[in-house]
Amino acid sequence: MSMFLPVLAVLARVQVAFSLAFLVPLGWARFHDSVAVQWVWMGSFLLSLVSGLVLWQATRHHRRELMARDGFLLVNLVWVILPAFAAVPLMFTVPDITWTKAYFEAMSGLTATGATALAGLDQLPVAVNIWRCFLQLIGGLGIMLLVVAVLPLLGLGGVQLYKAETPGPMKDTKFTPRIAETARGLWGVYFLFSVLCMLAYRWAGMSWPDAFMHMCTTMGLGGSSSHDASFGHWDSPLIEAVAVVFMTLAGISFLRYFMVLRTRSMRPILGDREIRTYLMVLLASIALLTLLLMARGVYTDFLAALRASAFHVVSVATTTGYASTDYAQWPAFAPIWLIFLGCFVSCAGSTGGGIKMVRMVLLVKQARRELVRIIHPRVVNPVTLGRGVVPPTVMTAVLGFMLIYGACTMGLTMLLLFSGLDIVTAFSAVVATLNNIGPGLGDVGPAGNFGGLTAFQTWICTFAMLLGRLELLSVLVLFTGHFWRK
C-alpha cells in the first residue's frame, strides 16, 4: 500500500484547504447564532485543520507525479472523507440527528444533490443552513477542479485529476495550454456568476443570508433551501424568475463561458449543438406542461400555469430541485416527465448531474445511424457532433456508460424494494440521487424528504449520490481487480 502514500500526501493538502470552508458558517454564526453554535464551528474547523496537518506531516516525504490510477483513488477518497468532516458540526447543532443522516446531508451538499433528511429548516441555526448550502457551491463545479488549480504550486500534476472529475464524455478536451489555467478560469467564471446571482436575489427581495444561501444552491444546482417550503416561502414571481435565469445559465457548460471570455465571441455557445438542444428541450417542455396544466384545470390563468411550469421544468431538468408547490399532485404525466428530464438535460461541463445532454444527443445519432444501416448496409454514415466526426472510442464509452447507468439504477432500486419501500418511492429515490436531482416522488417527493428512510435505505441513497456525482465509472473502477494490481 506504500505506493498510495503520495495520494494521501495530496489528500492531506485537500483536507487543509477544505478546513477553511468552516470559517464561512462561523462568520455568519458570529452575527446570527449563539456562542455555543459558534464554538461548534470553531471546533469543527480545528478538527479538520489539525487532521489534515497531521496527515500532511506523516506523508510529507512521499511526493511524485500522480498517475491515472492515483487520480481516481484520490477523487474517491476526497468525496468519501470530506463529507465525514462536513457532517461533524451537524451532529452538534441539529436536534435528534443520527450520524447516518448527518453524513447523508453532507454528501448531499458536496455532491450538489440537494436531497435532505431534515425537517424544520426554518428553525435551524443560520450557520447550519449556510453550511448545507455552501457545501453545494463548493461541490457544484467540482472541488477537485480547485485542487487541479493548486497542484502546480505543490509541484504535482493535475491532468489525471481533471479527467477523473470533469463530467461528460469529452474529458480529454483542453481549452488552454495548461490544465491549471483552465481550472482557475472555470472558477473565475463560476465566482462571477455567483456574485451576480446573489445580488439579483437580494434585489428581488431576499434577505442577505437567504440571497447567499440560494445563490450557493442555484449556481451549484443543488437546490437546498433554508425553508421547508423552498421557494413557496416567498411566493414571488420575481424571485422565481431570477432563479430560472441563473439555473438555466448554470446548466450550460462553464467551459463554454470560459471560451466566450477568451475569444470575446458568442460562437462557442451559439454554435454548440448540445446547448441548442438543451434550450430547445427546456422550452418545449415548458410549453407542453403549461398546456397540460391548463387543460387539466390545475391552473385557469395562463400566466400562472406558465410561471409554475417554467420554474419546475428548469429546476428539475437542471437537477436543482427547488419547488414552489407540490408538483407531485399535478397530473401523473407532469412529475414523471420532470424526473425524466432531470436524468439527461443538463450539459456536460455544467454543475448539473445526470447522463448529460451530449450523451443523449450522441445516442440518438447512433440510433438513427443504425436505422439507416438497416436500409443501406454499405453506406458511410459516421456519427458527427458539430462539424467533427465522433471517434468510435467515444461512442463505445457512451454506450458502456449507459449500460452501467441502467444496471446501477435497477440494482439500487431492487435493494430499496428489498428493504421494504414501495416501487414509486424506491425507483424515484434512486433516480433522484443517482442523477443528483434531489427530491423524488412518493415519500421522498417535493412535499416530503428522505428523513423517513431507514439507515440502510439512507446509505443506499448516499452511495447513489456518490456514484452520480463522479459519473459511475470513476467509483466503480475501484471495485475491479485490475485497479489494485501493480
Secondary structure, DSSP 8 states (H G I E B T S, - for coil): -GGGHHHHHHHHHHHHHHHGGGHHHHHHHHHHS-HHHHHHHHHHHHHHHHHHHHHHHHTTT------HHHHHHHHHHHHHHHHHHHHHHHHHHSTT--HHHHHHHHHHHHTT--------GGGS-HHHHHHHHHHHHHHHH-HHHHHHHHGGGGT---HHHHHHHS-SS-TT--SSSSHHHHHHHHHHHHHHHHHHHHHHHHHHT--HHHHHHHHHHHHTT----SSTTGGGGT--HHHHHHHHHHHHHHTS-HHHHHHHHHHT-SHHHHT-HHHHHHHHHHHHHHHHHHHHHHHTTS-SSHHHHHHHHHHHHHHHHTT----SS-GGGS-THHHHHHHHHHTT-S-TTSS--SS-HHHHHHHHHHHHHHHHHHH-TT-----EETTEE--HHHHHHHHHHHHHHHHHHHHHHHHHHHTT--HHHHHHHHHHHHTT----SGGGSTTS-GGGS-HHHHHHHHHHHHHHHTTTHHHHGGGSHHHH--
